[in-house]
Amino acid sequence: MNFEFSKHALEQMIIRDVSKDIVMKVLENPDEIKQEDGMSIYQSIIPYLDEGNYLIRVFVNSNKIPNLIVPVYKTSKISKYYEGKI
């Protein structure tokens, strides 16, 4: 599947310290894919060096070709968004 980064996603990734490599890993092998407000949300728990685990949430507009990555979030509130086993 092909993905394109929106300008907003790229800006937010810098602010939130999430690399393109991490985003691509989540998209290629997500722990979960949720549907919310017409978006596909790919998410995975990723360890961040000494900071602990974070949930990376990649929102994708699948109605666009190629699929458009809009916001990307990194959150420590894993249980709030993640439905799988932690």
N, C-alpha and C positions, 0 to 999 in steps of 0.2 A: 504494500500500500504506500502511496506517495503522500508526503506531508509537506506543507509550506508553513513557515513561521510568519505570523503577523508582526508588524512593527511593534505593536503593544506587547506581544509576548516576548520579543527580544529585549525590550526595555525592562520589563518586569523580571526577566531571568537574571539580568545584571544586578538589579536591586536586591533580589532574593537569593543571590548566590547559587543559581541552578545552571549548570552547564548544558550545552547542546548534547553532549555525550550522555548525560544522565537522562535528559528528555527522550532521546532516541532509545535508550535501554528500556525505559518505561513503555514507550510505544511498541517496541518489538516484543516485549515479554512482560505484559502487565500482570500484577497480582489480581486486579479486578478491573472490570469495565462496567461503569454505571451509565445510565441514561437519565439526564436531568435537563429540563427546559430546552429540549431539542438538541442538546449537546451530548457527545460521547465523552465520558470522563475516564481516562486511563489513569490508574493509580498503582503505585508500588511503594513499599517501605524500603528506604535506602539508608544505610548507615553513613553518617558524616563524621569521619575521624573521631575527635574527642568530644564532639557535640552530642552524640547519641543517634538514635534513629529518628528519621523524619518521613512523613508521607508526602510523596511527590504526586501532585494532581495536575494532569495535563488535559485541558479542555479543548476538544476538537469539534469544529463545525464540519460535519460529514456531508452537508449539502453543497459544499464548495468543491470544485475539482481544480487542483488537488485539494485534499482535505486540509483545512486551515486551522492551525494551532492558534488559539486565541490566548486566554490567560494560562499561566503556569504558576502553581502555588507550591510552596514548601511549608508544611505545618508540623508542629510537634503534637498537635491534638489528634493523634492517630485514631483513637476510639470514637471520636466524633464523626468521622467520615468513612472509616474502613469497616466493612461488614465481615471480612474474613477472619481467620484465626490470626492472632498476634503472637 
